[in-house]
Amino acid sequence: MSKVIMIQGTMSGAGKSFLAAGLCRIIKQDGYRVAPFKSQNMALNSYITEEGLEMGRAQVMQAEAAGVKPMVCMNPILLKPTNHTGSQVIVNGEVFGNMSARNYFAYKKQLIPEIKKAFQKLEEYADIIVIEGAGSPAEINLRENDIVNMGLAEMVDAPVLLVGDIDRGGVFAQLLGTLMLLTEEERNRIKGLIINKFRGDQTILDPGIAMLEEKGQVPVAGVVPYMELALEDEDSLTERFDKKGESCIDIAVIRYPRISNFTDFNVFEQIKEVSVRYVTDMSQLHHPDMVILPGSKNTMGDLKWMRQNGLEAAVKKLAEIIPVFGICGGYQMLGEVIADIEGVEEGGTLRGMELLPVATELEKAKVRCQVEGRLPDLGGIFSALSGLAYVGYEIHMGRTKILESGQMDQDALPDRRIIVSGRNNKVYGTYVHGIFDKGGIAEAVVQALAKKKGIFIENGVFEDYQSFKERQYNKLADTLRECLRMEEIYEMFREARLE
């Protein structure tokens, strides 16, 4: 059996994902085979594995930190919200169906065998498994039939580190209140407390830590400082949406209600000359150098939202003078029409933005595949991108035909995976997620936008994105080594699951 340790939090956003990633990197550095696991994830940012299976990107990030390829057994259940009360349920990487929150709550216990099989498969690979919980283990309304917090900890016999977020305030009440609401058996699983996102002089905390340990009867395993890291976070609680500053190259991403896979644009955030702003209304649009329409879990509904609040008209006007780039759902929106004959989203037919000569028909079967190729001759402002190699993945419920010939199927034509149209070739569309990540494509985009503005950016100042992420993982690991009692944490999982 693999040794295990589990990170649970007092609330969503306490820092479980980053701490799990940091532990994965530390354990990897110490010479063990390590892998992440989260039995159930709720996210609109997802990834396609080599086998064409879908999983949450948080576990992809943690797999990168662990130095292993992402495997769907790291995240056997993925919930992708379709509205305020329902989600698409994905089991072992494949669509299981759409369920209301109430129906899923009643059904989820039946998925325990799938969770156990996924965990056992991961055990075949890993010496140590770092497990991430979800939300809080003290959510009274979710305790019954729990499969992601204490229910999972009991299932795999995992010791637990409980994390609280001091940056939001009330961390001592968070931690003690959580302990009080657990059963005695559950409290016994918690082997250490972590105070996360602390700013300032740690000695000020000493009296509070002493009282916390006295009242909680659980040792504090460390105080983690607030860290400025450019890594993928949980999409429902990301702070990326709050950034408003504009740099010399300004990229505006339309943030519609069901935005998905906005990790496509993280590569631009590590370029100091670039600002990536997420825009929800006309007052925030300003005068960007490029507009991006990202993926969407409800393409028709989000296009109607843009139409109603004026963003559609504003983007169409901007498309006359600056590049507009649509990815996945955003690509579908840019076309002539979206047809939903099978009722995948809202049913019926919806006029698109009419900026690309394509038409989309939504289908119940989801396209899931990794792709690679070279960009075609793009012309226009991004002509320098022509011929650059790209890698990425497609994940969409729809087929898009190019109307110039009336018969070409987007998914059957690797050389047409990016479509260009509009005045002076300023409108671009593709199904490929991650298209900016490799091969100098993001650098070429930024240089093209800078050239258009008459701005000079020195060549060679752009760091390879994968190298950049590796530095971030190492920075995270170095910080955690300094502030966590790692010897005690190693003892926690060494003592667990004794054979």
PAKE-472860 format. One record per residue (C-alpha): residue number from 1; x, y, z. Coordinates in nm, 2 decimals, decimal comma. Example, Ala and Ser with C-alpha at 12.3 -4.5 7.8 and 13.67 -1.06 7.14 Angstrom:
2
REC   seq        x        y        z
REC     1     1,23    -0,45     0,78
REC     2     1,37    -0,11     0,71
***
This chain:
499
REC   seq        x        y        z
REC     1     0,00     0,00     0,00
REC     2     0,11     0,36    -0,07
REC     3     0,16     0,58     0,23
REC     4    -0,10     0,87     0,23
REC     5    -0,15     1,21     0,38
REC     6    -0,46     1,43     0,33
REC     7    -0,50     1,81     0,32
REC     8    -0,83     1,94     0,44
REC     9    -0,94     2,30     0,49
REC    10    -1,17     2,50     0,71
REC    11    -1,33     2,64     0,40
REC    12    -1,29     2,67     0,03
REC    13    -0,99     2,88    -0,07
REC    14    -0,79     2,80     0,25
REC    15    -0,50     2,69     0,03
REC    16    -0,54     2,31     0,00
REC    17    -0,45     2,29    -0,37
REC    18    -0,12     2,48    -0,33
REC    19    -0,02     2,31    -0,01
REC    20    -0,09     1,97    -0,17
REC    21     0,12     2,07    -0,48
REC    22     0,40     2,19    -0,25
REC    23     0,41     1,87    -0,06
REC    24     0,41     1,68    -0,39
REC    25     0,72     1,87    -0,50
REC    26     0,90     1,83    -0,16
REC    27     0,83     1,45    -0,16
REC    28     0,95     1,43    -0,52
REC    29     1,27     1,62    -0,44
REC    30     1,33     1,37    -0,15
REC    31     1,34     1,08    -0,39
REC    32     0,99     0,93    -0,36
REC    33     0,74     0,85    -0,63
REC    34     0,45     1,08    -0,53
REC    35     0,11     1,15    -0,69
REC    36    -0,19     1,37    -0,61
REC    37    -0,55     1,26    -0,56
REC    38    -0,89     1,43    -0,52
REC    39    -1,19     1,20    -0,53
REC    40    -1,43     1,47    -0,64
REC    41    -1,35     1,81    -0,79
REC    42    -1,60     2,09    -0,89
REC    43    -1,44     2,30    -1,16
REC    44    -1,49     2,44    -1,51
REC    45    -1,12     2,44    -1,58
REC    46    -1,05     2,09    -1,71
REC    47    -0,78     1,89    -1,90
REC    48    -0,77     1,60    -2,14
REC    49    -0,52     1,32    -2,08
REC    50    -0,33     1,13    -2,34
REC    51    -0,61     0,87    -2,34
REC    52    -0,87     1,14    -2,42
REC    53    -1,01     1,15    -2,06
REC    54    -1,12     1,46    -1,87
REC    55    -1,00     1,56    -1,53
REC    56    -0,97     1,88    -1,32
REC    57    -0,68     2,11    -1,38
REC    58    -0,60     2,14    -1,01
REC    59    -0,48     1,78    -1,01
REC    60    -0,29     1,84    -1,34
REC    61    -0,10     2,13    -1,16
REC    62    -0,03     1,90    -0,87
REC    63     0,09     1,62    -1,10
REC    64     0,33     1,87    -1,26
REC    65     0,46     1,95    -0,92
REC    66     0,50     1,58    -0,85
REC    67     0,69     1,54    -1,18
REC    68     0,44     1,28    -1,32
REC    69     0,20     1,28    -1,62
REC    70    -0,16     1,36    -1,53
REC    71    -0,38     1,05    -1,50
REC    72    -0,76     1,05    -1,47
REC    73    -0,73     0,82    -1,16
REC    74    -0,60     1,13    -0,98
REC    75    -0,95     1,28    -1,01
REC    76    -1,21     1,02    -1,07
REC    77    -1,51     1,25    -1,03
REC    78    -1,54     1,59    -1,19
REC    79    -1,84     1,82    -1,15
REC    80    -1,88     2,09    -1,41
REC    81    -2,15     2,34    -1,31
REC    82    -2,40     2,41    -1,59
REC    83    -2,62     2,64    -1,38
REC    84    -2,67     2,74    -1,02
REC    85    -2,83     2,41    -0,92
REC    86    -2,69     2,14    -1,15
REC    87    -2,37     2,00    -1,30
REC    88    -2,24     1,78    -1,57
REC    89    -2,10     1,47    -1,39
REC    90    -1,78     1,32    -1,53
REC    91    -1,67     0,98    -1,39
REC    92    -1,33     0,84    -1,48
REC    93    -1,29     1,10    -1,74
REC    94    -1,61     1,04    -1,93
REC    95    -1,95     1,21    -1,92
REC    96    -2,19     1,03    -1,69
REC    97    -2,47     1,28    -1,73
REC    98    -2,62     1,60    -1,60
REC    99    -2,76     1,60    -1,25
REC   100    -2,92     1,85    -1,01
REC   101    -2,74     1,91    -0,69
REC   102    -3,01     1,72    -0,50
REC   103    -3,00     1,42    -0,73
REC   104    -2,63     1,40    -0,72
REC   105    -2,62     1,42    -0,34
REC   106    -2,86     1,12    -0,33
REC   107    -2,66     0,93    -0,59
REC   108    -2,30     1,00    -0,50
REC   109    -2,26     0,71    -0,26
REC   110    -2,29     0,47    -0,55
REC   111    -1,97     0,62    -0,69
REC   112    -1,76     0,49    -0,40
REC   113    -1,65     0,18    -0,59
REC   114    -1,52     0,40    -0,87
REC   115    -1,33     0,61    -0,62
REC   116    -1,17     0,31    -0,46
REC   117    -1,07     0,16    -0,80
REC   118    -0,91     0,49    -0,90
REC   119    -0,72     0,51    -0,58
REC   120    -0,60     0,15    -0,60
REC   121    -0,48     0,22    -0,96
REC   122    -0,28     0,51    -0,84
REC   123    -0,13     0,30    -0,56
REC   124     0,03     0,08    -0,83
REC   125     0,24     0,38    -0,92
REC   126     0,30     0,59    -0,61
REC   127     0,50     0,54    -0,29
REC   128     0,31     0,83    -0,14
REC   129    -0,02     0,98    -0,23
REC   130    -0,11     1,34    -0,13
REC   131    -0,49     1,37    -0,11
REC   132    -0,68     1,70    -0,13
REC   133    -1,02     1,74     0,03
REC   134    -1,29     1,99    -0,08
REC   135    -1,45     2,28     0,10
REC   136    -1,47     2,19     0,47
REC   137    -1,52     1,86     0,66
REC   138    -1,75     2,04     0,90
REC   139    -2,02     2,12     0,65
REC   140    -2,31     1,97     0,84
REC   141    -2,54     1,95     0,54
REC   142    -2,28     1,75     0,34
REC   143    -2,16     1,51     0,61
REC   144    -2,39     1,23     0,51
REC   145    -2,24     1,00     0,26
REC   146    -1,93     1,22     0,23
REC   147    -1,68     1,10    -0,04
REC   148    -1,43     1,38    -0,05
REC   149    -1,33     1,48     0,31
REC   150    -1,35     1,27     0,62
REC   151    -1,55     1,00     0,44
REC   152    -1,26     0,96     0,20
REC   153    -1,00     0,98     0,49
REC   154    -1,17     0,69     0,66
REC   155    -1,20     0,50     0,33
REC   156    -0,82     0,51     0,27
REC   157    -0,71     0,54     0,63
REC   158    -0,54     0,88     0,58
REC   159    -0,40     1,11     0,85
REC   160    -0,52     1,47     0,80
REC   161    -0,36     1,81     0,81
REC   162    -0,62     2,08     0,86
REC   163    -0,55     2,42     0,70
REC   164    -0,70     2,76     0,80
REC   165    -0,67     3,09     0,61
REC   166    -0,56     3,37     0,84
REC   167    -0,57     3,63     0,55
REC   168    -0,95     3,62     0,57
REC   169    -0,95     3,67     0,95
REC   170    -1,07     3,45     1,23
REC   171    -0,83     3,16     1,17
REC   172    -0,84     3,04     1,53
REC   173    -1,22     3,02     1,53
REC   174    -1,20     2,85     1,19
REC   175    -0,97     2,58     1,32
REC   176    -1,12     2,53     1,66
REC   177    -1,48     2,55     1,53
REC   178    -1,40     2,28     1,27
REC   179    -1,25     2,05     1,53
REC   180    -1,55     2,10     1,75
REC   181    -1,80     2,00     1,48
REC   182    -1,62     1,68     1,40
REC   183    -1,68     1,35     1,56
REC   184    -1,42     1,21     1,80
REC   185    -1,31     0,96     1,54
REC   186    -1,27     1,23     1,28
REC   187    -1,08     1,46     1,52
REC   188    -0,84     1,17     1,59
REC   189    -0,75     1,17     1,22
REC   190    -0,63     1,53     1,24
REC   191    -0,26     1,51     1,32
REC   192    -0,16     1,87     1,26
REC   193    -0,30     2,22     1,20
REC   194    -0,16     2,47     0,95
REC   195    -0,21     2,85     0,95
REC   196    -0,19     2,96     0,59
REC   197    -0,14     3,30     0,42
REC   198     0,02     3,49     0,72
REC   199     0,16     3,83     0,67
REC   200     0,39     3,99     0,92
REC   201     0,60     3,90     1,22
REC   202     0,52     3,54     1,32
REC   203     0,61     3,59     1,68
REC   204     0,29     3,79     1,72
REC   205     0,10     3,47     1,67
REC   206     0,28     3,27     1,94
REC   207     0,02     3,33     2,22
REC   208    -0,26     3,24     1,98
REC   209    -0,08     2,92     1,87
REC   210    -0,03     2,82     2,23
REC   211    -0,40     2,86     2,31
REC   212    -0,50     2,69     1,98
REC   213    -0,29     2,38     2,07
REC   214    -0,42     2,38     2,42
REC   215    -0,79     2,41     2,33
REC   216    -0,77     2,20     2,01
REC   217    -0,54     1,93     2,15
REC   218    -0,37     1,91     1,80
REC   219    -0,02     2,05     1,73
REC   220     0,04     2,33     1,49
REC   221     0,25     2,19     1,21
REC   222     0,35     2,52     1,07
REC   223     0,26     2,88     0,98
REC   224     0,28     2,94     0,60
REC   225     0,34     3,30     0,48
REC   226     0,13     3,46     0,21
REC   227     0,31     3,38    -0,12
REC   228     0,29     3,55    -0,46
REC   229     0,28     3,25    -0,69
REC   230     0,17     3,23    -1,05
REC   231     0,02     2,89    -1,04
REC   232    -0,32     2,76    -1,13
REC   233    -0,57     2,80    -0,85
REC   234    -0,92     2,67    -0,81
REC   235    -1,13     2,85    -1,07
REC   236    -1,43     2,92    -0,85
REC   237    -1,22     3,12    -0,60
REC   238    -0,94     3,26    -0,82
REC   239    -0,81     3,61    -0,75
REC   240    -0,72     3,66    -1,12
REC   241    -1,06     3,80    -1,19
REC   242    -0,99     4,09    -0,95
REC   243    -0,68     4,23    -1,12
REC   244    -0,77     4,56    -1,29
REC   245    -0,43     4,73    -1,37
REC   246    -0,33     4,78    -1,74
REC   247     0,02     4,73    -1,87
REC   248     0,17     4,85    -2,20
REC   249     0,02     4,54    -2,37
REC   250    -0,34     4,50    -2,24
REC   251    -0,54     4,18    -2,30
REC   252    -0,91     4,18    -2,21
REC   253    -1,07     3,84    -2,15
REC   254    -1,45     3,84    -2,15
REC   255    -1,56     3,69    -1,82
REC   256    -1,90     3,55    -1,89
REC   257    -2,10     3,36    -1,62
REC   258    -1,99     3,01    -1,73
REC   259    -1,63     3,09    -1,82
REC   260    -1,42     2,78    -1,84
REC   261    -1,05     2,69    -1,90
REC   262    -0,92     3,04    -1,85
REC   263    -0,59     2,87    -1,76
REC   264    -0,53     2,92    -2,14
REC   265    -0,42     3,27    -2,06
REC   266    -0,19     3,21    -1,75
REC   267     0,11     3,21    -1,98
REC   268     0,06     3,58    -2,05
REC   269     0,05     3,67    -1,68
REC   270     0,42     3,59    -1,63
REC   271     0,52     3,85    -1,89
REC   272     0,57     4,17    -1,70
REC   273     0,48     4,39    -2,00
REC   274     0,13     4,23    -2,03
REC   275    -0,19     4,27    -1,83
REC   276    -0,46     4,02    -1,85
REC   277    -0,79     4,17    -1,73
REC   278    -1,12     3,98    -1,69
REC   279    -1,41     4,20    -1,81
REC   280    -1,78     4,16    -1,71
REC   281    -1,93     4,48    -1,84
REC   282    -1,88     4,77    -2,08
REC   283    -1,73     5,00    -1,82
REC   284    -1,44     4,76    -1,77
REC   285    -1,35     4,70    -2,14
REC   286    -1,16     5,03    -2,20
REC   287    -0,92     5,02    -2,50
REC   288    -0,74     4,68    -2,50
REC   289    -0,48     4,56    -2,75
REC   290    -0,66     4,22    -2,79
REC   291    -0,99     4,07    -2,68
REC   292    -1,02     3,70    -2,60
REC   293    -1,34     3,51    -2,58
REC   294    -1,26     3,21    -2,37
REC   295    -1,43     2,87    -2,32
REC   296    -1,78     2,84    -2,19
REC   297    -1,98     2,57    -2,02
REC   298    -2,30     2,73    -2,17
REC   299    -2,20     2,88    -2,50
REC   300    -2,55     2,99    -2,60
REC   301    -2,64     3,13    -2,26
REC   302    -2,31     3,32    -2,23
REC   303    -2,35     3,47    -2,58
REC   304    -2,70     3,59    -2,49
REC   305    -2,55     3,74    -2,18
REC   306    -2,30     3,93    -2,39
REC   307    -2,58     4,04    -2,63
REC   308    -2,79     4,17    -2,34
REC   309    -2,52     4,37    -2,16
REC   310    -2,37     4,53    -2,48
REC   311    -2,04     4,34    -2,48
REC   312    -2,11     4,16    -2,80
REC   313    -2,17     4,49    -2,99
REC   314    -1,85     4,64    -2,83
REC   315    -1,64     4,34    -2,93
REC   316    -1,77     4,34    -3,29
REC   317    -1,67     4,71    -3,31
REC   318    -1,33     4,64    -3,17
REC   319    -1,28     4,36    -3,42
REC   320    -1,24     4,63    -3,69
REC   321    -0,92     4,76    -3,53
REC   322    -0,77     4,50    -3,29
REC   323    -0,74     4,12    -3,29
REC   324    -1,03     3,92    -3,14
REC   325    -0,94     3,56    -3,05
REC   326    -1,20     3,30    -2,96
REC   327    -1,12     2,96    -2,80
REC   328    -1,36     2,67    -2,78
REC   329    -1,70     2,82    -2,67
REC   330    -1,57     3,16    -2,77
REC   331    -1,48     3,03    -3,11
REC   332    -1,83     2,89    -3,15
REC   333    -1,98     3,24    -3,05
REC   334    -1,77     3,41    -3,32
REC   335    -1,94     3,21    -3,60
REC   336    -2,26     3,26    -3,80
REC   337    -2,49     3,04    -3,61
REC   338    -2,51     2,79    -3,32
REC   339    -2,76     2,51    -3,35
REC   340    -2,87     2,30    -3,05
REC   341    -3,10     2,04    -3,21
REC   342    -3,03     1,78    -2,95
REC   343    -3,10     2,02    -2,65
REC   344    -2,74     2,00    -2,52
REC   345    -2,77     2,35    -2,37
REC   346    -3,08     2,55    -2,43
REC   347    -3,22     2,41    -2,75
REC   348    -3,31     2,59    -3,07
REC   349    -3,08     2,80    -3,29
REC   350    -2,90     3,12    -3,20
REC   351    -2,74     3,37    -3,43
REC   352    -2,37     3,40    -3,37
REC   353    -2,15     3,72    -3,37
REC   354    -2,10     3,67    -3,74
REC   355    -1,73     3,74    -3,73
REC   356    -1,61     3,40    -3,86
REC   357    -1,74     3,20    -4,16
REC   358    -1,83     2,89    -3,95
REC   359    -2,14     2,73    -3,81
REC   360    -2,16     2,51    -3,50
REC   361    -2,40     2,23    -3,42
REC   362    -2,39     2,12    -3,05
REC   363    -2,39     1,74    -2,99
REC   364    -2,43     1,53    -2,68
REC   365    -2,11     1,34    -2,76
REC   366    -1,81     1,53    -2,62
REC   367    -1,49     1,57    -2,83
REC   368    -1,19     1,49    -2,61
REC   369    -0,84     1,46    -2,75
REC   370    -0,49     1,60    -2,73
REC   371    -0,37     1,77    -3,05
REC   372    -0,05     1,91    -3,20
REC   373     0,05     2,07    -3,53
REC   374     0,17     2,39    -3,68
REC   375    -0,02     2,71    -3,72
REC   376    -0,13     2,78    -4,08
REC   377    -0,04     3,10    -4,27
REC   378    -0,23     3,35    -4,05
REC   379    -0,16     3,67    -4,23
REC   380    -0,25     4,01    -4,08
REC   381    -0,12     4,12    -3,74
REC   382    -0,02     3,76    -3,63
REC   383     0,16     3,67    -3,95
REC   384     0,48     3,60    -3,75
REC   385     0,30     3,31    -3,58
REC   386     0,26     3,12    -3,91
REC   387     0,43     2,78    -3,90
REC   388     0,49     2,78    -3,52
REC   389     0,44     2,44    -3,36
REC   390     0,16     2,41    -3,10
REC   391     0,03     2,14    -2,86
REC   392    -0,29     2,14    -2,67
REC   393    -0,62     1,96    -2,63
REC   394    -0,98     1,99    -2,74
REC   395    -1,28     1,95    -2,52
REC   396    -1,61     2,05    -2,66
REC   397    -1,97     1,94    -2,72
REC   398    -2,02     2,06    -3,08
REC   399    -1,89     2,03    -3,43
REC   400    -1,80     2,33    -3,63
REC   401    -1,80     2,35    -4,01
REC   402    -1,63     2,61    -4,22
REC   403    -1,89     2,77    -4,44
REC   404    -1,64     2,88    -4,71
REC   405    -1,67     2,53    -4,87
REC   406    -1,99     2,43    -4,68
REC   407    -1,86     2,08    -4,59
REC   408    -1,53     2,09    -4,40
REC   409    -1,54     1,94    -4,05
REC   410    -1,32     2,13    -3,81
REC   411    -1,22     1,82    -3,61
REC   412    -1,11     1,62    -3,92
REC   413    -0,87     1,89    -4,04
REC   414    -0,56     1,94    -3,82
REC   415    -0,43     2,21    -4,05
REC   416    -0,75     2,41    -4,00
REC   417    -0,76     2,40    -3,63
REC   418    -0,72     2,78    -3,62
REC   419    -0,95     2,98    -3,84
REC   420    -0,88     3,34    -3,94
REC   421    -1,12     3,60    -4,10
REC   422    -1,24     3,96    -4,06
REC   423    -1,10     4,28    -4,19
REC   424    -0,72     4,24    -4,23
REC   425    -0,74     3,90    -4,07
REC   426    -0,81     4,03    -3,72
REC   427    -1,06     3,76    -3,60
REC   428    -0,92     3,42    -3,49
REC   429    -1,09     3,11    -3,37
REC   430    -0,98     2,76    -3,25
REC   431    -1,09     2,47    -3,04
REC   432    -0,73     2,42    -2,90
REC   433    -0,69     2,48    -2,53
REC   434    -0,33     2,56    -2,43
REC   435    -0,25     2,70    -2,78
REC   436    -0,04     2,98    -2,63
REC   437     0,16     2,77    -2,39
REC   438     0,45     2,64    -2,60
REC   439     0,67     2,71    -2,89
REC   440     0,71     3,08    -2,84
REC   441     0,35     3,15    -2,95
REC   442     0,27     3,38    -2,65
REC   443     0,59     3,57    -2,71
REC   444     0,51     3,61    -3,08
REC   445     0,16     3,74    -2,99
REC   446     0,29     3,99    -2,75
REC   447     0,56     4,11    -2,99
REC   448     0,30     4,15    -3,27
REC   449     0,08     4,36    -3,04
REC   450     0,38     4,57    -2,93
REC   451     0,48     4,63    -3,29
REC   452     0,13     4,75    -3,37
REC   453     0,16     5,00    -3,09
REC   454     0,51     5,11    -3,18
REC   455     0,65     4,96    -2,85
REC   456     0,98     4,78    -2,85
REC   457     1,02     4,47    -2,63
REC   458     1,36     4,32    -2,63
REC   459     1,38     3,97    -2,78
REC   460     1,48     3,69    -2,54
REC   461     1,32     3,84    -2,23
REC   462     1,04     3,59    -2,23
REC   463     1,10     3,28    -2,02
REC   464     0,98     2,94    -2,14
REC   465     0,65     2,89    -1,97
REC   466     0,73     2,54    -1,84
REC   467     1,06     2,66    -1,70
REC   468     0,87     2,94    -1,53
REC   469     0,62     2,70    -1,37
REC   470     0,91     2,48    -1,25
REC   471     1,06     2,78    -1,07
REC   472     0,72     2,84    -0,91
REC   473     0,69     2,48    -0,79
REC   474     1,04     2,50    -0,64
REC   475     0,97     2,83    -0,48
REC   476     0,66     2,68    -0,32
REC   477     0,85     2,38    -0,20
REC   478     1,14     2,59    -0,06
REC   479     0,89     2,80     0,14
REC   480     0,70     2,51     0,28
REC   481     1,03     2,34     0,39
REC   482     1,11     2,65     0,59
REC   483     0,78     2,69     0,77
REC   484     0,64     2,34     0,80
REC   485     0,76     2,07     1,04
REC   486     0,84     1,83     0,76
REC   487     1,00     1,57     0,98
REC   488     0,68     1,54     1,18
REC   489     0,47     1,54     0,86
REC   490     0,68     1,25     0,73
REC   491     0,61     1,06     1,05
REC   492     0,24     1,12     1,01
REC   493     0,21     0,92     0,69
REC   494     0,48     0,67     0,78
REC   495     0,27     0,57     1,08
REC   496    -0,05     0,56     0,87
REC   497    -0,18     0,24     0,70
REC   498     0,05     0,01     0,89
REC   499     0,04    -0,33     0,73
***
